[in-house]
Amino acid sequence: MSVTAYQQAQQEGQSVVRAVILDAAKRLLIGEGPAALTVRRISGEVGCSTKVIYTLFGGKDGLGQALWLEGFARFERRLREVTPTGDALAHLAAGVDAYREYALEEPEYYRVMFQGALSGYVPDETARDTARRSFRMLVSGVQRCLDEGRLRGGAAAEIADMLWMAMHGAVSLEISGFFDQAEAGRRYRSLWTSVLHPFLPPDERTP
């Protein structure tokens, strides 16, 4: 008799059970749309009882919030994997690259987080603050560049806003299949470097 995904996960602890359920929910959501995101359907996919999902998430609404929070938790972990360097601008560039890498590694979660895949879900203030935390990491990276003179002439939040707009637009098109990966990688770098170009010291700007 084969072991279900849930039975395997149960042996490894509740945190893994949550992850297995969330991954199944995200696959159903992206593959079949919001109508597929029912407690009964998810429990059937995972191989657990509906009671397990109600116990862990409190039902469909709680599951939606858990998907949002899980996406941002994974996103933040990915950004924190970027090793700080002595060069503030190089560290910011590595973080910008990590943003795209996360979107390519976790496109389903990216769609939940930034593309409205959870129809009808409105994050509460706690969830929104979780999302803002990852953006504050970008602002901090830009601020470090300003403090060290690697960028000039703008406020950190303003530069970070423009940078995020460019990053999000580029990766959204890429994960939707509009560019092949090599082409998208080149265009992504050209786009975000062009955003930062006006803020570079004059002697570092290309003609």
Helices and strands as residue ranges (DSSP letters): H 5-10, H 14-32, G 34-36, H 39-46, H 50-57, H 60-80, H 88-105, H 107-114, H 125-147, H 156-175, H 181-196, G 197-199, G 202-204
